[in-house]
Amino acid sequence: MKENVFRENQRDYHNPKSLRISIVSIAKVKVGNLSRGGKARTLEAKQADDHDTEWTSVMTPFGILITLTDQLSIYMGQSALTSDL
């Protein structure tokens, strides 16, 4: 498979009608009233639950980079994400 990707990548490298993107998926993040080690991006950390045992969801941040313009978009997903995007 890698050989096919490399071949197509080389063939379309200079094609102006070809959109080149790079996608990266980052580690999952638990969402909820969690302590995060007492750290916050505000002046004071918000009051959290006693123990970080319950969270409302798990989100996976991922970015899509348009390599021609260096435009980066960051999204959050909840579906099953793999490294083979």
NUROVO-236700 format. One record per atom (N, C-alpha, C): residue in three letters; x negated, z, y negated. Coordinates in steps of 0.2 Angstrom, whole numbers, plus 2048, in hexadecimal, padded with zeros to 3 digits. Atoms other than C-alpha are relative to their C-alpha. Example, Ala and Ser with C-alpha at 12.3 -4.5 7.8 and 13.67 -1.06 7.14 Angstrom:
NUROVO-236700
[node "ALA"; [7FC; 800; 806]]
[node "ALA"; [7C2; 827; 816]]
[node "ALA"; [7FC; 800; 7FA]]
[node "SER"; [804; 7FF; 806]]
[node "SER"; [7BC; 824; 805]]
[node "SER"; [804; 803; 7FB]]
end
This chain:
NUROVO-236700
[node "MET"; [7FC; 800; 806]]
[node "MET"; [800; 800; 800]]
[node "MET"; [7FC; 800; 7FA]]
[node "LYS"; [804; 800; 806]]
[node "LYS"; [7F2; 804; 7F4]]
[node "LYS"; [7FD; 7F9; 7FE]]
[node "GLU"; [802; 807; 801]]
[node "GLU"; [7EB; 7F3; 7F6]]
[node "GLU"; [805; 7FB; 7FD]]
[node "ASN"; [7FB; 804; 804]]
[node "ASN"; [7FB; 7EB; 7F1]]
[node "ASN"; [801; 802; 7F9]]
[node "VAL"; [7FF; 7FE; 807]]
[node "VAL"; [7FD; 7F6; 7E2]]
[node "VAL"; [7FA; 7FE; 7FC]]
[node "PHE"; [806; 802; 803]]
[node "PHE"; [7EB; 7F2; 7DD]]
[node "PHE"; [801; 7F8; 7FE]]
[node "ARG"; [800; 807; 801]]
[node "ARG"; [7EE; 7DF; 7DF]]
[node "ARG"; [805; 7FE; 7FB]]
[node "GLU"; [7FB; 801; 805]]
[node "GLU"; [7FE; 7DF; 7D5]]
[node "GLU"; [7FE; 802; 7F9]]
[node "ASN"; [802; 7FD; 806]]
[node "ASN"; [7F7; 7EA; 7C8]]
[node "ASN"; [7FB; 7FB; 7FD]]
[node "GLN"; [805; 804; 802]]
[node "GLN"; [7E8; 7DE; 7C6]]
[node "GLN"; [804; 7F9; 7FD]]
[node "ARG"; [7FC; 806; 801]]
[node "ARG"; [7F4; 7CF; 7C6]]
[node "ARG"; [804; 800; 7F9]]
[node "ASP"; [7FC; 800; 806]]
[node "ASP"; [7FF; 7D5; 7B8]]
[node "ASP"; [7FD; 804; 7FA]]
[node "TYR"; [803; 7FC; 806]]
[node "TYR"; [7F2; 7DE; 7AD]]
[node "TYR"; [801; 7FD; 7FA]]
[node "HIS"; [800; 803; 806]]
[node "HIS"; [7F2; 7D1; 7A0]]
[node "HIS"; [807; 7FC; 7FE]]
[node "ASN"; [7FA; 803; 801]]
[node "ASN"; [804; 7CC; 7A1]]
[node "ASN"; [804; 804; 7FB]]
[node "PRO"; [7FC; 7FC; 805]]
[node "PRO"; [80D; 7D0; 791]]
[node "PRO"; [807; 802; 801]]
[node "LYS"; [7F9; 7FE; 7FD]]
[node "LYS"; [81E; 7D1; 79A]]
[node "LYS"; [800; 805; 805]]
[node "SER"; [800; 7FB; 7FB]]
[node "SER"; [818; 7DE; 7A6]]
[node "SER"; [7FF; 807; 7FC]]
[node "LEU"; [800; 7F9; 803]]
[node "LEU"; [81B; 7F0; 7A1]]
[node "LEU"; [7FC; 805; 804]]
[node "ARG"; [805; 7FB; 7FD]]
[node "ARG"; [80D; 7FC; 7A6]]
[node "ARG"; [802; 807; 7FE]]
[node "ILE"; [7FF; 7F9; 801]]
[node "ILE"; [812; 80E; 7A8]]
[node "ILE"; [7FC; 805; 805]]
[node "SER"; [803; 7FB; 7FC]]
[node "SER"; [80A; 81E; 7AF]]
[node "SER"; [805; 806; 801]]
[node "ILE"; [7FB; 7FA; 800]]
[node "ILE"; [815; 82C; 7B6]]
[node "ILE"; [7FC; 805; 804]]
[node "VAL"; [803; 7FA; 7FD]]
[node "VAL"; [80F; 83D; 7BA]]
[node "VAL"; [806; 806; 801]]
[node "SER"; [7FC; 7FA; 7FF]]
[node "SER"; [819; 84C; 7C1]]
[node "SER"; [7FC; 806; 801]]
[node "ILE"; [804; 7F9; 800]]
[node "ILE"; [814; 85E; 7BE]]
[node "ILE"; [803; 805; 804]]
[node "ALA"; [7FD; 7FB; 7FC]]
[node "ALA"; [817; 86E; 7C7]]
[node "ALA"; [807; 802; 7FE]]
[node "LYS"; [7F9; 7FD; 802]]
[node "LYS"; [828; 875; 7C8]]
[node "LYS"; [800; 806; 7FC]]
[node "VAL"; [7FF; 7FB; 805]]
[node "VAL"; [82E; 881; 7BB]]
[node "VAL"; [807; 804; 802]]
[node "LYS"; [7F9; 7FC; 7FF]]
[node "LYS"; [83B; 88F; 7BF]]
[node "LYS"; [803; 802; 7F9]]
[node "VAL"; [7FC; 7FF; 807]]
[node "VAL"; [848; 891; 7B1]]
[node "VAL"; [805; 806; 801]]
[node "GLY"; [7FB; 7FA; 7FF]]
[node "GLY"; [851; 8A1; 7AE]]
[node "GLY"; [7FD; 806; 7FB]]
[node "ASN"; [802; 7FB; 804]]
[node "ASN"; [84F; 8B2; 7A5]]
[node "ASN"; [7FA; 803; 803]]
[node "LEU"; [806; 7FE; 7FD]]
[node "LEU"; [83D; 8B4; 7AB]]
[node "LEU"; [7FB; 803; 7FB]]
[node "SER"; [805; 7FD; 804]]
[node "SER"; [82F; 8BE; 7A4]]
[node "SER"; [7FA; 7FC; 7FD]]
[node "ARG"; [806; 804; 802]]
[node "ARG"; [821; 8B1; 7A4]]
[node "ARG"; [7FA; 804; 7FE]]
[node "GLY"; [805; 7FC; 801]]
[node "GLY"; [815; 8BF; 7A4]]
[node "GLY"; [800; 803; 7F9]]
[node "GLY"; [800; 7FD; 807]]
[node "GLY"; [81B; 8C6; 793]]
[node "GLY"; [7FE; 7FB; 7FA]]
[node "LYS"; [802; 805; 805]]
[node "LYS"; [816; 8B6; 78A]]
[node "LYS"; [806; 7FC; 7FD]]
[node "ALA"; [7FB; 804; 803]]
[node "ALA"; [821; 8AC; 77E]]
[node "ALA"; [7FD; 7FC; 7FA]]
[node "ARG"; [803; 804; 806]]
[node "ARG"; [81F; 89E; 771]]
[node "ARG"; [803; 803; 7F9]]
[node "THR"; [7FD; 7FD; 806]]
[node "THR"; [829; 8A9; 765]]
[node "THR"; [7FC; 806; 7FE]]
[node "LEU"; [804; 7FA; 802]]
[node "LEU"; [823; 8B8; 75B]]
[node "LEU"; [800; 806; 805]]
[node "GLU"; [7FF; 7FB; 7FB]]
[node "GLU"; [82A; 8C4; 768]]
[node "GLU"; [803; 7FD; 807]]
[node "ALA"; [7FD; 803; 7F9]]
[node "ALA"; [82D; 8C1; 77B]]
[node "ALA"; [807; 803; 801]]
[node "LYS"; [7F9; 7FE; 7FE]]
[node "LYS"; [83F; 8C1; 780]]
[node "LYS"; [801; 805; 805]]
[node "GLN"; [7FF; 7FB; 7FA]]
[node "GLN"; [846; 8CF; 78B]]
[node "GLN"; [802; 7FC; 806]]
[node "ALA"; [7FF; 804; 7F9]]
[node "ALA"; [845; 8C9; 79D]]
[node "ALA"; [803; 805; 805]]
[node "ASP"; [7FD; 7FC; 7FB]]
[node "ASP"; [84D; 8CF; 7AD]]
[node "ASP"; [7FA; 804; 803]]
[node "ASP"; [805; 7FC; 7FD]]
[node "ASP"; [844; 8DD; 7B6]]
[node "ASP"; [7FB; 7FD; 805]]
[node "HIS"; [804; 803; 7FB]]
[node "HIS"; [83D; 8D2; 7C4]]
[node "HIS"; [801; 7F9; 7FF]]
[node "ASP"; [7FF; 807; 800]]
[node "ASP"; [83A; 8BF; 7C4]]
[node "ASP"; [802; 7FE; 807]]
[node "THR"; [7FE; 802; 7F9]]
[node "THR"; [844; 8BD; 7D4]]
[node "THR"; [806; 7FB; 800]]
[node "GLU"; [7FA; 804; 800]]
[node "GLU"; [853; 8B3; 7CE]]
[node "GLU"; [7FF; 7FB; 7FA]]
[node "TRP"; [800; 805; 805]]
[node "TRP"; [853; 8A3; 7C4]]
[node "TRP"; [806; 7FB; 801]]
[node "THR"; [7FA; 804; 800]]
[node "THR"; [860; 897; 7BF]]
[node "THR"; [7FF; 7F9; 803]]
[node "SER"; [801; 807; 7FD]]
[node "SER"; [858; 886; 7C4]]
[node "SER"; [7F8; 800; 800]]
[node "VAL"; [807; 802; 7FF]]
[node "VAL"; [847; 87E; 7C8]]
[node "VAL"; [7FF; 7F9; 7FD]]
[node "MET"; [800; 806; 804]]
[node "MET"; [842; 870; 7BC]]
[node "MET"; [7F8; 7FD; 802]]
[node "THR"; [807; 803; 7FF]]
[node "THR"; [833; 864; 7BF]]
[node "THR"; [7FF; 7FB; 7FA]]
[node "PRO"; [801; 804; 805]]
[node "PRO"; [82C; 85D; 7AF]]
[node "PRO"; [7FC; 7FA; 802]]
[node "PHE"; [804; 806; 7FE]]
[node "PHE"; [825; 84B; 7B0]]
[node "PHE"; [7FF; 7FC; 7FA]]
[node "GLY"; [801; 804; 806]]
[node "GLY"; [81E; 83F; 7A3]]
[node "GLY"; [7FF; 7F9; 802]]
[node "ILE"; [800; 807; 7FF]]
[node "ILE"; [81F; 82C; 7A2]]
[node "ILE"; [7FC; 7FE; 7FA]]
[node "LEU"; [804; 802; 805]]
[node "LEU"; [811; 824; 798]]
[node "LEU"; [800; 7F8; 800]]
[node "ILE"; [801; 807; 801]]
[node "ILE"; [812; 812; 791]]
[node "ILE"; [7F9; 7FF; 7FE]]
[node "THR"; [807; 801; 802]]
[node "THR"; [800; 80D; 792]]
[node "THR"; [7FE; 7FC; 7FB]]
[node "LEU"; [801; 805; 805]]
[node "LEU"; [801; 7FF; 786]]
[node "LEU"; [800; 803; 7F9]]
[node "THR"; [7FF; 7FD; 807]]
[node "THR"; [807; 80A; 777]]
[node "THR"; [7FE; 807; 800]]
[node "ASP"; [802; 7F9; 7FF]]
[node "ASP"; [801; 81B; 77E]]
[node "ASP"; [806; 804; 7FE]]
[node "GLN"; [7FA; 7FC; 801]]
[node "GLN"; [814; 821; 77C]]
[node "GLN"; [801; 804; 806]]
[node "LEU"; [7FF; 7FC; 7FB]]
[node "LEU"; [817; 830; 786]]
[node "LEU"; [807; 803; 7FF]]
[node "SER"; [7FA; 7FD; 800]]
[node "SER"; [828; 836; 78B]]
[node "SER"; [800; 806; 805]]
[node "ILE"; [800; 7FB; 7FB]]
[node "ILE"; [82B; 847; 794]]
[node "ILE"; [807; 802; 802]]
[node "TYR"; [7F9; 7FF; 7FE]]
[node "TYR"; [83A; 84A; 79E]]
[node "TYR"; [800; 806; 805]]
[node "MET"; [7FF; 7FB; 7FB]]
[node "MET"; [841; 858; 7A9]]
[node "MET"; [804; 7FE; 806]]
[node "GLY"; [7FC; 802; 7FB]]
[node "GLY"; [848; 855; 7BA]]
[node "GLY"; [801; 806; 805]]
[node "GLN"; [7FE; 7FB; 7FB]]
[node "GLN"; [851; 85F; 7C8]]
[node "GLN"; [800; 7FD; 807]]
[node "SER"; [800; 803; 7F9]]
[node "SER"; [851; 853; 7D6]]
[node "SER"; [7FA; 800; 803]]
[node "ALA"; [807; 800; 7FC]]
[node "ALA"; [844; 852; 7E4]]
[node "ALA"; [7FC; 7FB; 7FD]]
[node "LEU"; [805; 805; 802]]
[node "LEU"; [835; 84A; 7DC]]
[node "LEU"; [7FA; 800; 804]]
[node "THR"; [806; 801; 7FC]]
[node "THR"; [826; 844; 7E5]]
[node "THR"; [7FA; 7FD; 7FC]]
[node "SER"; [805; 803; 803]]
[node "SER"; [815; 83E; 7E1]]
[node "SER"; [800; 7F9; 800]]
[node "ASP"; [800; 807; 7FF]]
[node "ASP"; [819; 82D; 7E6]]
[node "ASP"; [805; 7FC; 7FB]]
[node "LEU"; [7FB; 803; 804]]
[node "LEU"; [824; 829; 7D7]]
[node "LEU"; [7FD; 7F9; 7FE]]
end
